[in-house]
């Protein structure tokens, strides 16, 4: 009997850009005693197109199965190399991660408690000044960064990249192993925005092709409207005199309607809904890497965004575009930022995090990021795969409820924490949004732990495919299993420690000294709960 090790990047469950999402009825465990003459496991028959193979992420299934040609009877077991079992998303199982669960949990709890006690004893006044801090960069650097040529070039690059993805979706093969479009969406865009925003700030605001298209359409409409008015100079009883035209602001065919401000209560809720839609497409939809699926999803998204931007103006993208909200939120931890006076500065990332606007929908965005990453972590668990396979509701409704339940659990825990903080420290006008910024480092830690290996392996592979290079060697992971396991645990723990620091500084600013430390106890309990959940995903 030879033990069969199933790598987490196999097409067994939903995940970024995986060719198949039907799941495999494994039974229990991922180290299965396997005899070549016996079936893999008892249970319902495999769904059409599901097969077992080895590889990393996109296009992992070689041969005919990459195009869905295999059925349940054609399963070809492959003995995966143990060194590749961590490469899909960076979330492995306990026997794969060469790290002791006891030491992982003990180190995490020690870091949280020590940081909490040290802050309570040594940090009695608020030290973060938001967008009022930072060391101004040289004026020459700012002139180059703000130059119209620089911004136009970046917008042009974003538009060209979007057109290239569209052409690959329209003309390329419906096979993620040979088409770079799925990797461009699920890896370069979704995962690549994390390091790009951390290093350079809110980059998607300049690269966003929909914002560029909206500007181009607005220019065309503004040019056409004066032309129509210029050629119609004949007196007419149907046209009011100039004074009346000046005061008549009703929409007309000759004048585009004025921009309308978004309702204040709406805040960033549209961005949260958009992020949930993207994570549903990535983790739940039947075939997320299919060119047809991506064309329909991206086409509908672009049409809705452009229509609402035409109604509410360009501010729609800043307030409600999910990818701009995602990039802007991560950019709060960038050392490169802007002061309130517009100067580019180098700053302590905590100052940028402290400047996060407390707006409706902010909590929803962070909870979607945390909850969807958690769902992605346990979606390839054999017990969850069996639950999806045997659910009377069907795979899609069950997986959707699982994703919603994961997000709702994260949100419910945070709301309970906010209520407990108000009970301990006294009333506060905005307890939900007051500490939402402290969840951003936690979300970043989960993103790094979960997607680092996917980015460093599938990112270069996608670029190689887009360049049309034939027979290029597969990119090798820069870290071995031990180093990757350490990076995952460090990322999760560091994110929680940074969250404790951000919450403490906000607490001593908002509450009296006698209640500031006590008011953080619910937050500490929340951080411990999130830490247990995050490390459990890594180690179980």
C-alpha positions as CSV (number, residue, x, y, z in Angstrom):
1,X,0.0,0.0,0.0
2,X,1.5,3.3,-1.1
3,X,0.2,6.5,0.7
4,X,-1.3,8.9,-1.8
5,X,-0.7,12.5,-0.9
6,X,-3.2,14.9,-2.5
7,X,-1.7,18.3,-3.0
8,X,-4.1,21.2,-2.1
9,X,-3.7,22.7,-5.6
10,X,-5.5,19.8,-7.2
11,X,-8.9,20.6,-8.8
12,X,-10.9,19.2,-5.9
13,X,-12.6,22.4,-4.7
14,X,-13.2,26.0,-5.5
15,X,-10.2,28.2,-5.6
16,X,-8.5,31.0,-7.6
17,X,-8.5,30.0,-11.2
18,X,-8.8,26.3,-10.7
19,X,-10.0,24.5,-13.8
20,X,-12.6,22.5,-11.9
21,X,-14.6,23.1,-8.8
22,X,-16.8,20.1,-8.4
23,X,-14.9,18.5,-5.5
24,X,-14.0,15.0,-4.8
25,X,-15.7,12.7,-2.3
26,X,-12.6,11.8,-0.4
27,X,-14.1,10.4,2.8
28,X,-11.6,11.4,5.5
29,X,-8.1,12.7,5.5
30,X,-5.8,13.6,2.6
31,X,-3.2,10.8,3.2
32,X,-5.1,7.9,1.8
33,X,-3.8,4.3,1.6
34,X,-4.0,3.7,-2.1
35,X,-3.6,0.5,-4.0
36,X,-3.4,1.1,-7.8
37,X,-6.0,-1.6,-8.4
38,X,-8.6,-0.1,-6.1
39,X,-10.9,3.0,-6.4
40,X,-9.9,6.1,-4.6
41,X,-12.7,6.2,-2.0
42,X,-16.2,5.0,-1.6
43,X,-19.0,7.5,-2.1
44,X,-21.0,9.1,-4.8
45,X,-19.6,9.0,-8.3
46,X,-17.3,11.8,-9.4
47,X,-18.8,14.7,-11.2
48,X,-18.1,15.0,-14.9
49,X,-14.7,16.6,-15.6
50,X,-13.3,15.9,-12.1
51,X,-9.9,14.2,-12.1
52,X,-6.9,13.9,-9.9
53,X,-3.5,15.2,-11.0
54,X,-0.5,17.1,-9.8
55,X,0.7,20.5,-10.5
56,X,0.3,24.0,-9.2
57,X,-2.7,26.2,-9.4
58,X,-3.9,27.1,-12.9
59,X,-3.8,24.4,-15.5
60,X,-2.6,21.8,-12.9
61,X,-4.4,19.0,-14.6
62,X,-2.4,17.7,-17.6
63,X,-3.6,16.2,-20.8
64,X,-7.2,15.8,-21.7
65,X,-8.5,16.5,-18.2
66,X,-7.5,20.2,-18.5
67,X,-10.3,20.5,-21.0
68,X,-12.9,18.5,-19.0
69,X,-12.5,15.3,-21.1
70,X,-12.2,12.9,-18.3
71,X,-15.1,11.3,-16.4
72,X,-15.2,9.6,-13.0
73,X,-14.1,6.3,-14.6
74,X,-11.0,7.9,-16.1
75,X,-9.4,9.0,-12.8
76,X,-5.6,8.6,-13.0
77,X,-4.0,8.8,-9.5
78,X,-0.7,10.7,-9.3
79,X,1.7,10.5,-6.5
80,X,2.3,14.1,-5.6
81,X,5.7,15.3,-4.6
82,X,5.4,16.4,-0.9
83,X,7.3,19.5,-1.7
84,X,4.5,20.7,-3.9
85,X,1.7,20.2,-1.5
86,X,1.9,23.8,-0.2
87,X,2.0,25.7,-3.4
88,X,-1.6,26.2,-4.3
89,X,-2.7,28.9,-1.9
90,X,-0.3,28.5,1.0
91,X,-2.9,26.7,3.2
92,X,-1.8,23.2,3.8
93,X,-2.8,20.6,6.4
94,X,-1.2,19.6,9.6
95,X,0.9,16.8,8.3
96,X,2.2,19.0,5.5
97,X,3.3,22.0,7.6
98,X,6.6,21.1,9.3
99,X,5.7,23.1,12.4
100,X,4.4,22.1,15.8
101,X,0.8,23.3,16.5
102,X,1.6,23.7,20.2
103,X,4.5,26.1,19.4
104,X,2.5,27.9,16.8
105,X,-0.5,28.6,19.2
106,X,1.8,29.2,22.2
107,X,3.9,31.8,20.3
108,X,0.8,33.5,18.9
109,X,-0.9,33.8,22.3
110,X,2.4,35.0,23.9
111,X,2.8,37.7,21.3
112,X,-0.8,38.9,21.8
113,X,-0.6,39.0,25.6
114,X,2.8,40.5,25.8
115,X,1.9,43.2,23.3
116,X,-1.4,43.9,25.2
117,X,0.3,44.2,28.6
118,X,3.2,46.3,27.2
119,X,0.8,48.7,25.5
120,X,-1.3,49.0,28.6
121,X,1.7,49.9,30.8
122,X,3.7,52.0,28.4
123,X,1.3,53.5,25.9
124,X,-1.1,55.9,27.7
125,X,-1.6,58.6,25.0
126,X,-2.4,58.4,21.3
127,X,0.6,58.6,19.1
128,X,-0.8,58.2,15.6
129,X,-1.7,61.4,13.7
130,X,-3.4,60.1,10.6
131,X,-3.0,62.2,7.5
132,X,-1.2,65.0,9.3
133,X,2.1,63.1,9.6
134,X,4.9,62.1,7.3
135,X,8.3,63.2,5.9
136,X,7.7,65.2,2.7
137,X,9.4,63.7,-0.4
138,X,11.4,66.0,-2.6
139,X,9.3,68.4,-4.8
140,X,10.9,67.0,-7.9
141,X,9.6,63.5,-7.1
142,X,6.1,64.8,-6.5
143,X,6.2,66.8,-9.8
144,X,7.0,63.6,-11.6
145,X,4.4,61.6,-9.8
146,X,1.6,64.1,-10.3
147,X,2.6,65.1,-13.9
148,X,-0.2,64.6,-16.4
149,X,2.1,62.5,-18.6
150,X,2.7,60.1,-15.8
151,X,-0.9,59.7,-15.0
152,X,-1.9,59.4,-18.6
153,X,0.7,56.7,-19.1
154,X,-0.5,54.7,-16.2
155,X,-4.1,55.0,-17.3
156,X,-3.0,53.9,-20.8
157,X,-1.2,50.8,-19.4
158,X,-4.3,49.8,-17.4
159,X,-6.5,50.1,-20.5
160,X,-4.1,48.2,-22.7
161,X,-3.8,45.4,-20.1
162,X,-7.6,45.2,-19.9
163,X,-7.9,45.0,-23.7
164,X,-5.2,42.3,-23.8
165,X,-7.2,40.2,-21.3
166,X,-10.4,40.8,-23.3
167,X,-8.7,39.6,-26.5
168,X,-7.4,36.5,-24.8
169,X,-10.9,35.7,-23.4
170,X,-12.5,36.2,-26.9
171,X,-9.8,34.6,-29.1
172,X,-7.8,32.3,-26.7
173,X,-8.4,28.7,-25.9
174,X,-10.8,27.8,-23.1
175,X,-8.0,26.2,-21.1
176,X,-6.4,28.0,-18.2
177,X,-3.2,26.0,-18.9
178,X,-2.8,27.8,-22.2
179,X,-4.8,31.0,-21.7
180,X,-3.3,33.7,-19.4
181,X,-6.6,35.6,-18.9
182,X,-7.8,33.6,-15.8
183,X,-4.4,34.0,-14.2
184,X,-4.4,37.7,-15.0
185,X,-7.7,38.2,-13.2
186,X,-7.3,35.8,-10.2
187,X,-3.6,36.1,-9.6
188,X,-2.1,39.3,-11.1
189,X,-5.1,41.5,-10.3
190,X,-6.6,40.0,-7.1
191,X,-3.5,38.9,-5.4
192,X,-1.0,41.2,-7.1
193,X,-2.8,44.3,-5.9
194,X,-1.7,43.4,-2.3
195,X,2.1,44.0,-2.7
196,X,1.5,46.7,-5.3
197,X,-0.8,48.7,-2.9
198,X,1.5,48.1,0.0
199,X,4.6,49.4,-1.9
200,X,3.1,52.2,-4.1
201,X,-0.2,53.2,-2.5
202,X,-3.7,53.1,-4.1
203,X,-2.4,52.1,-7.6
204,X,-5.7,50.8,-8.9
205,X,-7.1,54.3,-8.8
206,X,-4.7,55.2,-11.7
207,X,-4.7,51.9,-13.5
208,X,-8.5,51.3,-13.4
209,X,-9.5,50.8,-17.0
210,X,-13.2,51.5,-16.2
211,X,-12.3,54.9,-14.8
212,X,-10.3,55.7,-18.0
213,X,-13.2,54.6,-20.2
214,X,-15.6,56.8,-18.2
215,X,-13.3,59.8,-18.7
216,X,-13.0,59.1,-22.5
217,X,-16.8,58.8,-22.8
218,X,-17.4,62.0,-20.8
219,X,-15.0,63.9,-23.1
220,X,-16.8,62.6,-26.2
221,X,-20.2,63.5,-24.8
222,X,-19.0,67.0,-23.8
223,X,-17.7,67.6,-27.3
224,X,-20.8,66.4,-29.1
225,X,-23.2,68.5,-27.0
226,X,-21.7,71.9,-27.8
227,X,-21.5,70.9,-31.5
228,X,-25.2,70.3,-31.6
229,X,-25.9,73.5,-29.8
230,X,-23.5,75.5,-32.0
231,X,-25.2,74.5,-35.3
232,X,-28.7,75.2,-34.0
233,X,-28.8,79.0,-33.9
234,X,-32.2,79.7,-35.5
235,X,-34.8,81.4,-33.3
236,X,-37.4,79.0,-32.2
237,X,-40.4,79.4,-29.8
238,X,-39.4,75.9,-28.5
239,X,-36.0,77.2,-27.2
240,X,-36.0,79.5,-24.2
241,X,-33.9,82.6,-24.2
242,X,-30.3,82.4,-22.9
243,X,-31.1,83.7,-19.4
244,X,-33.6,80.9,-19.0
245,X,-31.1,78.4,-20.3
246,X,-28.7,79.5,-17.7
247,X,-31.1,78.7,-14.9
248,X,-32.7,75.6,-16.4
249,X,-30.7,72.6,-15.1
250,X,-33.1,69.9,-16.1
251,X,-31.4,67.1,-18.2
252,X,-31.8,67.4,-21.9
253,X,-30.5,65.5,-24.9
254,X,-28.1,68.3,-25.7
255,X,-26.6,68.5,-22.2
256,X,-25.4,65.5,-20.2
257,X,-27.1,65.3,-16.8
258,X,-25.1,66.7,-13.8
259,X,-23.3,64.4,-11.5
260,X,-25.2,63.4,-8.5
261,X,-23.5,62.8,-5.1
262,X,-23.8,59.4,-3.6
263,X,-26.2,59.3,-0.6
264,X,-24.1,59.5,2.6
265,X,-25.7,56.4,4.1
266,X,-24.5,54.3,1.1
267,X,-20.8,54.8,1.9
268,X,-18.8,51.8,0.7
269,X,-21.6,49.3,0.7
270,X,-21.5,48.9,-3.1
271,X,-17.8,48.1,-2.9
272,X,-18.5,45.4,-0.3
273,X,-21.2,43.9,-2.5
274,X,-18.8,43.9,-5.5
275,X,-16.1,42.2,-3.5
276,X,-18.5,39.5,-2.4
277,X,-19.5,39.0,-6.0
278,X,-15.9,38.6,-7.1
279,X,-15.1,36.1,-4.2
280,X,-18.3,34.2,-5.1
281,X,-17.1,34.0,-8.7
282,X,-13.7,32.9,-7.6
283,X,-14.7,30.3,-4.9
284,X,-18.2,29.2,-5.7
285,X,-19.1,29.5,-9.3
286,X,-19.2,26.3,-11.3
287,X,-16.3,27.1,-13.7
288,X,-14.4,30.2,-12.6
289,X,-11.6,29.9,-15.1
290,X,-13.8,29.4,-18.1
291,X,-13.5,32.1,-20.7
292,X,-17.3,32.2,-21.1
293,X,-17.8,32.7,-17.3
294,X,-15.2,35.4,-17.2
295,X,-16.5,37.2,-20.2
296,X,-20.1,37.3,-18.8
297,X,-19.0,38.3,-15.3
298,X,-16.5,41.0,-16.4
299,X,-18.9,42.3,-19.1
300,X,-21.8,42.7,-16.6
301,X,-19.5,44.3,-14.0
302,X,-18.1,46.8,-16.5
303,X,-21.6,47.7,-17.8
304,X,-23.0,48.3,-14.3
305,X,-19.9,50.3,-13.2
306,X,-20.0,52.6,-16.3
307,X,-23.8,53.1,-16.0
308,X,-23.6,54.1,-12.4
309,X,-20.5,56.3,-13.0
310,X,-22.5,58.1,-15.7
311,X,-25.2,58.7,-13.2
312,X,-23.1,59.7,-10.1
313,X,-19.9,60.9,-11.8
314,X,-16.3,59.8,-11.4
315,X,-16.6,59.8,-7.6
316,X,-18.5,56.5,-8.0
317,X,-15.2,54.7,-8.6
318,X,-13.6,56.2,-5.5
319,X,-16.5,55.3,-3.3
320,X,-18.0,52.1,-4.8
321,X,-15.6,50.3,-7.1
322,X,-14.7,47.1,-5.3
323,X,-11.1,46.9,-6.6
324,X,-10.4,50.6,-5.8
325,X,-11.8,50.1,-2.3
326,X,-9.7,46.9,-1.9
327,X,-6.5,48.7,-3.1
328,X,-7.2,51.9,-1.1
329,X,-7.7,49.9,2.1
330,X,-4.5,47.9,1.8
331,X,-2.6,51.1,0.8
332,X,-3.4,52.5,4.3
333,X,-0.5,50.4,5.4
334,X,1.9,51.7,2.7
335,X,4.9,53.7,3.8
336,X,4.2,56.0,0.8
337,X,1.2,58.3,1.3
338,X,-0.2,61.8,1.1
339,X,-0.7,64.3,3.9
340,X,-3.9,66.2,4.2
341,X,-2.3,69.1,2.2
342,X,-1.6,66.8,-0.7
343,X,2.1,66.3,-0.3
344,X,3.7,62.9,-1.0
345,X,5.3,61.7,2.2
346,X,7.1,58.7,3.7
347,X,5.2,57.8,6.8
348,X,4.8,55.3,9.6
349,X,2.2,52.9,8.1
350,X,0.3,53.1,11.4
351,X,-0.4,56.8,10.6
352,X,-1.9,55.9,7.3
353,X,-4.0,53.2,9.0
354,X,-5.2,55.6,11.5
355,X,-6.4,57.9,8.7
356,X,-8.8,55.3,7.4
357,X,-12.2,57.1,7.0
358,X,-14.9,55.7,9.2
359,X,-17.6,55.3,6.6
360,X,-20.7,53.0,6.3
361,X,-19.6,49.8,4.6
362,X,-16.0,49.8,5.9
363,X,-16.8,47.0,8.3
364,X,-18.5,45.0,5.6
365,X,-15.5,45.3,3.3
366,X,-13.1,44.0,5.9
367,X,-15.4,41.2,6.9
368,X,-15.8,40.1,3.3
369,X,-12.0,40.0,2.9
370,X,-11.6,38.0,6.2
371,X,-14.5,35.7,5.7
372,X,-13.8,34.9,2.1
373,X,-10.2,34.1,2.8
374,X,-11.3,31.8,5.7
375,X,-13.8,30.1,3.4
376,X,-11.1,29.5,0.8
377,X,-9.0,28.0,3.5
378,X,-11.5,25.3,4.6
379,X,-13.2,24.8,1.2
380,X,-10.7,22.0,0.3
381,X,-11.2,20.2,3.6
382,X,-12.5,16.7,2.9
383,X,-15.4,17.0,5.3
384,X,-16.6,20.2,3.6
385,X,-16.2,18.6,0.2
386,X,-18.3,15.7,1.3
387,X,-20.9,18.0,2.7
388,X,-21.2,19.8,-0.6
389,X,-21.3,16.6,-2.6
390,X,-24.1,15.1,-0.4
391,X,-26.1,18.3,0.3
392,X,-29.7,18.1,-0.9
393,X,-29.5,21.8,-1.9
394,X,-26.9,21.1,-4.5
395,X,-23.2,22.2,-4.7
396,X,-23.7,25.9,-5.7
397,X,-26.3,26.8,-3.0
398,X,-24.4,24.9,-0.3
399,X,-21.1,26.6,-1.2
400,X,-22.8,30.0,-1.4
401,X,-24.3,29.5,2.1
402,X,-20.9,28.4,3.3
403,X,-19.3,31.6,2.0
404,X,-22.0,33.8,3.4
405,X,-21.8,31.9,6.7
406,X,-18.1,32.5,7.0
407,X,-18.5,36.2,6.3
408,X,-21.4,36.4,8.7
409,X,-19.4,34.7,11.5
410,X,-16.6,37.2,11.1
411,X,-19.0,40.1,11.2
412,X,-21.0,38.7,14.1
413,X,-17.9,38.3,16.2
414,X,-16.8,41.9,15.5
415,X,-20.3,43.3,16.3
416,X,-20.3,41.4,19.6
417,X,-16.9,42.9,20.3
418,X,-18.1,46.4,19.5
419,X,-21.1,45.9,21.8
420,X,-18.9,44.7,24.6
421,X,-16.6,47.6,24.2
422,X,-19.5,50.0,24.5
423,X,-20.7,48.2,27.6
424,X,-17.3,48.3,29.3
425,X,-16.1,51.8,28.3
426,X,-19.3,53.7,27.9
427,X,-21.3,54.9,24.9
428,X,-19.6,55.9,21.7
429,X,-21.3,57.3,18.6
430,X,-19.7,54.9,16.2
431,X,-18.3,51.7,17.9
432,X,-18.6,49.6,14.8
433,X,-16.5,51.8,12.6
434,X,-14.2,53.2,15.3
435,X,-12.1,50.1,15.4
436,X,-12.7,48.6,12.0
437,X,-9.2,49.9,10.8
438,X,-7.6,47.5,13.3
439,X,-8.9,44.6,11.2
440,X,-7.0,45.7,8.1
441,X,-3.6,44.3,9.3
442,X,-5.4,41.0,10.2
443,X,-6.9,40.8,6.8
444,X,-3.5,41.5,5.3
445,X,-1.9,38.8,7.4
446,X,-4.4,36.2,6.1
447,X,-3.9,37.4,2.5
448,X,-0.2,37.0,2.7
449,X,-0.4,33.6,4.4
450,X,-3.0,32.3,2.0
451,X,-1.9,33.7,-1.4
452,X,1.8,34.2,-1.2
453,X,2.8,31.0,-2.8
454,X,0.1,31.4,-5.5
455,X,1.5,34.8,-6.5
456,X,5.1,33.8,-6.7
457,X,4.4,30.6,-8.7
458,X,1.4,31.4,-10.8
459,X,2.2,35.1,-11.3
460,X,5.4,34.5,-13.4
461,X,3.7,31.6,-15.2
462,X,0.9,33.9,-16.3
463,X,3.3,36.5,-17.5
464,X,5.2,33.8,-19.4
465,X,2.0,32.6,-21.1
466,X,1.0,36.2,-22.0
467,X,4.4,36.8,-23.6
468,X,3.8,33.7,-25.8
469,X,7.0,31.9,-24.7
470,X,6.9,28.3,-25.7
471,X,8.4,25.5,-23.6
472,X,9.4,27.9,-20.8
473,X,10.4,26.3,-17.5
474,X,7.9,26.3,-14.7
475,X,8.8,28.9,-12.1
476,X,10.1,27.4,-8.9
477,X,8.8,28.5,-5.5
478,X,11.3,30.7,-3.7
479,X,10.7,29.0,-0.3
480,X,10.7,25.4,0.9
481,X,7.9,23.9,2.9
482,X,9.5,24.8,6.3
483,X,10.2,28.4,5.3
484,X,6.7,28.8,3.8
485,X,5.1,27.4,7.0
486,X,7.0,29.8,9.1
487,X,6.0,32.7,6.8
488,X,2.4,31.7,7.1
489,X,2.3,31.6,10.9
490,X,4.4,34.8,11.2
491,X,2.1,36.6,8.8
492,X,-1.1,35.7,10.7
493,X,0.4,36.4,14.2
494,X,2.0,39.7,13.0
495,X,-1.3,40.9,11.5
496,X,-3.0,40.3,14.9
497,X,-0.3,42.1,16.9
498,X,-0.5,45.1,14.5
499,X,-4.3,45.0,15.0
500,X,-3.8,45.1,18.8
501,X,-1.5,48.2,18.5
502,X,-3.9,50.0,16.2
503,X,-6.9,49.3,18.5
504,X,-5.0,50.4,21.6
505,X,-4.0,53.7,20.1
506,X,-7.6,54.4,19.1
507,X,-8.9,53.3,22.5
508,X,-6.7,55.7,24.5
509,X,-7.8,58.5,22.2
510,X,-11.5,57.8,22.6
511,X,-12.0,56.7,26.2
512,X,-10.8,58.0,29.5
513,X,-7.6,56.6,30.9
514,X,-9.4,54.6,33.5
515,X,-11.5,52.8,30.9
516,X,-9.1,52.7,27.9
517,X,-7.4,49.4,28.9
518,X,-10.5,47.7,30.1
519,X,-12.3,48.7,26.9
520,X,-9.7,46.7,24.9
521,X,-10.4,43.4,26.6
522,X,-13.2,42.6,24.2
523,X,-10.8,43.5,21.3
524,X,-8.2,41.2,22.8
525,X,-10.7,38.4,23.0
526,X,-11.6,39.1,19.3
527,X,-8.0,39.0,18.3
528,X,-7.5,35.7,20.1
529,X,-10.6,34.2,18.5
530,X,-9.4,35.3,15.0
531,X,-5.9,33.9,15.7
532,X,-7.3,30.5,16.7
533,X,-9.3,30.4,13.5
534,X,-6.5,31.5,11.3
535,X,-3.9,29.1,12.7
536,X,-6.5,26.3,12.7
537,X,-6.9,26.8,9.0
538,X,-3.1,26.6,8.6
539,X,-2.6,23.6,10.9
540,X,-5.8,21.5,10.3
